[in-house]
Amino acid sequence: MLSKFIAEHRAMIIARCRTRVLGRMAPRPTAREIEHGIPVFLDHLVQVLSSKLNRGPNLENDATRHGGDLQRGGFTVAQVVHDYGDVCQTITELAIEQGASITAQEFQALNLCLDEAIAGAVTEFGRLREIIVGTKVAAEGDARATLDIGTLAHELRNLLGTATLATEALRSGNVGMSGSTGSALVRSLASMRDLIDRSFVVVRLKAGIASSETIVIASLVEEIEVSAMLQANAYGHRLSVDTQDPDAVVSADRQILASIVMNLLQNAFKYTHPRTHVTLRTYVRAGRMVIEVEDECGGLAAGTAEKLFEPYVQGSTDHSGLGLGLDICRRGAEAIGGAIQVRDVPGMGCVFSVNLPVATRGSRSPASTSP
């Protein structure tokens, strides 16, 4: 009934929505927004709504692509957030006014469509802006500049921008914290925290500082699991943790080792296929502690594995970020006397593993003096 109602009253919905947008103080409406934007937003919501109500294909990726089209079309994310909300409010008000027989399930589906449309736009706007900034940095930098803290600050700024956009969408009151837009905010905040941690590691590596201490692997994994589970939930993935040999210890810089593992998990959440499985496992083999992160990304492109740990190299078609994380992981692993590698599982995914010598409790290895 809701889809039919929208189709029958399309012209009236567009006219009322245009009046609503024209009366908005901020962001100021543009002629393009009024003339072309409102019909585009309405038609996209109807498409997603019809798919949900008729149990059609999931159009979550379509919402993201649509967000990219809107940005390339000259719309700002503020316009997108407010206009989607205005369209939904206009539909709701007109339906109530007309006494339309629309079920609570249909209204719920409409709100869900609004949430996904806004989240898709926010995510894609942030990603495209990140690519633009990242390309500029890559063009201007050199091999040494890639590890400079100022370069990493560009990534932080982009993540903060996405978080700010998501927060603005939530503040508008059109979507709830538990939906897709809320998840986009959680992902951005978690990525910012990990980026800050990684930045500290870069500073320590450049200064040649690696403070060694005895680390119980099970304890370290437990600390990491709490944060990683939040990220997995925000991405819609499942996370499994398998800690074998829980009493095993290593002698390493705790901050560097934790940063390596969190970065590998973050990459897995980012690149694995939607709503799939990521596994963190640890075990001892031949006197070395092995920490593995396995995803279901479908496998690596031919010839990619050998270059993944170089700066600016990315193993996915998603080129958000600057591609520095794995290079930092490699340098960090070497600084604490370990090694890192990747194993491709064609058609399934890939397994990143860090290995370093098993230690005895109370032992301390000499701190590294150079990265």
C-alpha positions in Angstrom: 0.0 0.0 0.0 2.8 2.5 0.8 4.5 2.0 -2.6 1.2 2.5 -4.3 0.4 5.5 -2.2 3.7 7.2 -3.1 3.2 6.4 -6.8 -0.3 7.9 -6.8 0.7 11.0 -4.9 4.2 11.5 -6.4 3.6 15.0 -7.7 2.1 16.2 -4.5 5.0 14.7 -2.4 7.6 16.4 -4.6 5.8 19.8 -4.5 5.4 19.7 -0.7 9.0 18.5 -0.2 10.2 21.3 -2.4 8.3 23.8 -0.2 9.8 22.3 2.9 13.4 22.5 1.5 12.9 26.1 0.3 12.0 27.1 3.9 15.2 25.5 5.2 17.8 27.9 6.7 20.8 25.5 6.6 22.1 24.1 4.4 20.7 26.7 2.0 18.9 25.0 -0.9 20.2 25.2 -4.4 18.2 25.3 -7.7 19.7 21.9 -8.7 18.6 20.4 -5.4 15.1 21.7 -5.8 14.6 20.9 -9.5 16.4 17.5 -9.8 17.5 16.4 -6.3 14.1 15.9 -4.7 12.7 13.6 -7.4 16.0 11.6 -7.4 15.8 11.1 -3.6 12.2 10.1 -3.8 12.7 7.6 -6.6 15.6 6.0 -4.9 13.7 5.6 -1.6 10.8 4.0 -3.5 13.2 1.6 -5.2 14.8 0.5 -1.9 11.4 0.3 -0.2 9.9 -1.9 -2.9 12.8 -4.2 -2.7 12.4 -4.6 1.1 8.7 -5.0 1.1 8.7 -7.5 -1.7 11.8 -9.4 -0.3 13.8 -8.4 -3.3 17.6 -8.2 -3.5 19.5 -6.3 -0.8 20.3 -2.8 -2.2 22.7 -1.8 0.6 25.6 -1.5 -2.0 23.3 0.4 -4.3 22.8 3.0 -1.6 26.5 3.5 -1.4 26.8 3.8 -5.2 23.9 6.2 -5.2 25.8 8.3 -2.6 28.8 8.5 -4.9 26.6 9.5 -7.8 25.1 12.3 -5.7 28.5 13.7 -4.8 29.7 13.6 -8.4 26.4 15.4 -9.2 27.4 18.3 -7.0 25.3 17.6 -3.9 26.8 18.1 -0.5 26.3 15.4 2.2 24.3 17.9 4.3 21.9 18.3 1.4 21.6 14.6 1.1 21.0 14.0 4.8 18.3 16.7 5.1 16.6 16.0 1.8 16.2 12.3 2.4 14.7 13.2 5.8 12.4 15.8 4.3 11.1 13.3 1.7 10.3 10.7 4.4 8.6 13.3 6.6 6.5 14.5 3.7 5.4 11.0 2.8 4.5 10.3 6.4 2.6 13.5 7.0 0.7 13.2 3.7 -0.3 9.6 4.4 -1.6 10.5 7.8 -3.5 13.5 6.4 -5.1 11.3 3.6 -6.0 8.6 6.1 -4.1 6.0 4.0 -4.2 2.4 5.1 -0.5 1.9 5.6 0.8 -0.7 8.1 3.3 -0.1 10.8 5.6 -2.6 9.0 5.6 -0.4 5.9 6.4 2.7 7.9 9.2 0.8 9.7 10.5 -0.3 6.3 10.5 3.3 5.1 12.5 4.4 8.1 15.0 1.6 7.5 15.3 2.7 3.9 16.0 6.2 5.1 18.7 5.0 7.5 20.4 2.9 4.8 20.3 5.7 2.2 21.8 8.2 4.6 24.5 5.7 5.8 25.4 4.9 2.2 25.8 8.5 1.3 27.8 9.3 4.4 30.1 6.4 3.8 30.7 7.0 0.1 31.2 10.7 0.5 33.8 10.1 3.1 35.5 7.4 1.0 35.7 9.5 -2.1 37.1 12.4 -0.2 39.7 10.1 1.4 40.7 8.9 -2.1 41.2 12.5 -3.3 43.3 13.5 -0.3 45.2 10.2 -0.4 46.0 10.6 -4.1 47.3 14.1 -3.5 49.5 12.9 -0.6 50.9 10.1 -2.7 51.7 12.4 -5.5 53.5 14.9 -3.4 55.3 12.5 -1.0 58.4 10.3 -1.3 59.3 7.0 0.2 60.3 8.5 3.5 57.3 10.8 3.7 54.9 7.9 3.6 55.8 7.1 7.3 55.6 10.7 8.5 53.1 11.5 11.2 51.8 14.3 9.1 50.8 11.9 6.3 48.9 9.7 8.8 47.1 12.9 10.0 45.4 13.0 6.6 43.8 9.7 7.2 42.7 10.9 10.7 41.1 14.0 9.2 39.1 11.9 6.7 37.8 9.5 9.4 36.9 12.4 11.5 35.0 13.9 8.6 33.0 10.7 8.1 32.2 10.5 11.8 31.1 14.1 11.8 28.8 13.5 8.8 27.2 10.5 10.5 26.8 12.5 13.8 25.0 15.2 11.9 22.7 12.7 10.3 21.9 11.2 13.7 21.3 14.7 15.3 18.8 15.4 12.6 16.5 12.9 14.3 15.6 11.1 11.1 17.6 8.0 11.9 18.5 6.1 15.1 21.8 5.1 16.6 21.1 1.4 16.2 20.8 1.5 12.4 23.2 1.7 9.5 24.2 5.3 10.1 25.0 4.5 13.7 27.2 1.7 12.5 29.0 4.0 10.1 29.8 6.3 13.1 31.1 3.4 15.2 33.3 2.2 12.4 34.8 5.7 11.9 35.5 6.2 15.6 37.1 2.7 15.9 39.3 3.5 12.9 40.3 6.8 14.4 41.3 5.1 17.6 43.4 2.5 15.8 45.0 5.1 13.6 46.1 7.1 16.6 47.5 3.9 18.2 49.3 3.2 14.9 50.6 6.8 14.7 52.2 6.3 18.2 53.9 3.1 16.9 55.3 5.0 13.9 56.8 7.6 16.2 58.3 4.8 18.3 59.7 3.0 15.3 61.3 6.2 13.8 62.8 7.0 17.2 64.2 3.4 17.5 62.2 2.8 20.7 60.9 -0.7 21.4 60.4 -1.4 25.1 60.4 -5.1 25.7 58.2 -6.8 28.3 56.9 -10.3 29.0 53.4 -10.6 27.5 51.0 -13.4 28.2 49.3 -13.9 24.8 45.9 -14.9 26.2 45.8 -11.6 28.1 46.8 -9.5 25.1 44.2 -11.3 22.9 41.5 -10.7 25.5 42.2 -7.0 25.5 42.1 -6.9 21.7 38.9 -9.0 21.5 36.7 -6.4 23.3 37.5 -3.7 20.8 37.6 -6.0 17.8 34.1 -7.4 18.6 32.7 -3.9 18.5 34.2 -3.3 15.0 33.0 -6.6 13.7 29.5 -5.9 14.8 29.6 -2.4 13.2 30.7 -4.0 9.9 28.1 -6.8 10.2 30.7 -9.5 10.4 31.2 -12.4 12.8 34.5 -12.6 14.8 35.8 -15.9 16.3 38.8 -16.0 18.7 40.7 -19.2 19.1 43.5 -18.9 21.7 45.6 -22.1 21.8 48.5 -22.4 24.2 46.9 -19.6 26.4 49.8 -19.6 28.9 52.5 -19.0 26.3 54.4 -15.7 26.6 56.5 -13.6 24.3 59.0 -10.8 25.0 58.1 -7.8 22.9 56.9 -4.2 22.9 53.2 -4.5 24.0 52.0 -1.4 22.2 53.7 -2.4 18.9 52.4 -6.0 19.0 48.8 -4.9 19.9 48.8 -2.3 17.1 50.0 -4.9 14.6 47.2 -7.3 15.5 44.5 -4.6 15.6 45.6 -3.3 12.2 45.3 -6.8 10.7 41.9 -7.2 12.2 40.8 -3.8 10.9 42.0 -4.8 7.4 40.1 -8.0 7.6 36.8 -6.3 8.6 37.3 -3.8 5.8 38.1 -6.2 3.0 36.2 -9.4 3.8 33.0 -10.0 1.9 29.8 -8.5 3.5 28.5 -10.3 6.6 31.2 -13.0 6.6 33.6 -14.5 9.1 36.9 -13.2 10.5 39.0 -15.4 12.8 41.8 -14.4 15.2 43.8 -17.4 16.4 47.1 -18.0 18.3 49.2 -21.1 18.7 52.8 -22.2 19.3 54.7 -24.0 16.6 58.4 -24.9 16.6 59.2 -22.5 19.4 57.5 -19.5 17.9 54.2 -17.9 18.8 52.0 -17.5 15.7 49.1 -14.9 15.6 46.8 -15.3 12.6 44.0 -13.2 11.2 41.9 -15.0 8.6 39.2 -13.4 6.5 36.8 -14.4 3.7 37.8 -11.7 1.1 37.7 -14.2 -1.8 41.5 -14.3 -2.2 44.1 -11.9 -3.5 44.7 -10.7 -7.0 47.6 -12.5 -8.8 51.0 -11.0 -7.8 49.5 -8.9 -5.0 50.7 -11.0 -2.0 54.4 -10.2 -2.6 53.8 -6.4 -2.6 51.2 -6.0 0.1 53.7 -4.9 2.8 55.0 -2.1 0.6 53.8 1.5 1.2 50.7 2.6 -0.8 49.9 -1.0 -2.0 46.3 -2.2 -1.4 45.0 -5.7 -2.2 41.4 -4.7 -2.9 39.4 -2.6 -5.3 38.4 -0.5 -2.2 41.3 2.0 -2.2 40.2 4.1 0.8 43.0 4.8 3.2 46.6 5.4 2.2 47.8 1.8 2.2 50.3 2.4 5.0 49.0 0.0 7.6 50.7 -3.3 6.4 54.0 -1.5 5.8 53.9 -0.3 9.5 53.0 -3.8 10.6 56.0 -5.2 8.8 58.4 -2.6 10.3 56.8 -3.2 13.7 57.2 -7.0 13.5 60.8 -6.6 12.6 61.4 -4.2 15.4 60.2 -6.7 18.0 62.2 -9.6 16.5 59.3 -11.1 14.6 58.1 -11.6 11.0 54.9 -11.1 9.2 53.5 -12.9 6.1 50.3 -13.5 4.2 48.9 -16.7 2.8 46.4 -16.6 0.0 43.5 -19.0 0.0 42.2 -18.7 -3.6 38.4 -18.3 -3.8 38.1 -18.1 0.0 40.2 -15.4 1.6 43.7 -14.8 3.0 45.5 -15.4 6.3 47.9 -12.8 7.7 50.2 -14.1 10.4 52.8 -12.7 12.8 55.3 -14.9 14.4 57.9 -14.2 17.1 60.0 -16.3 19.5 58.3 -17.8 22.5 59.8 -16.6 25.8 59.9 -17.8 29.3 58.0 -15.9 32.0 60.0 -13.0 33.4 62.4 -12.9 30.5 63.2 -9.7 28.7 64.9 -9.3 25.3 67.1 -6.3 24.6 65.0 -3.5 23.2 65.5 -2.7 19.5 67.5 0.4 18.9 66.5 0.8 15.2 63.4 0.2 13.2 
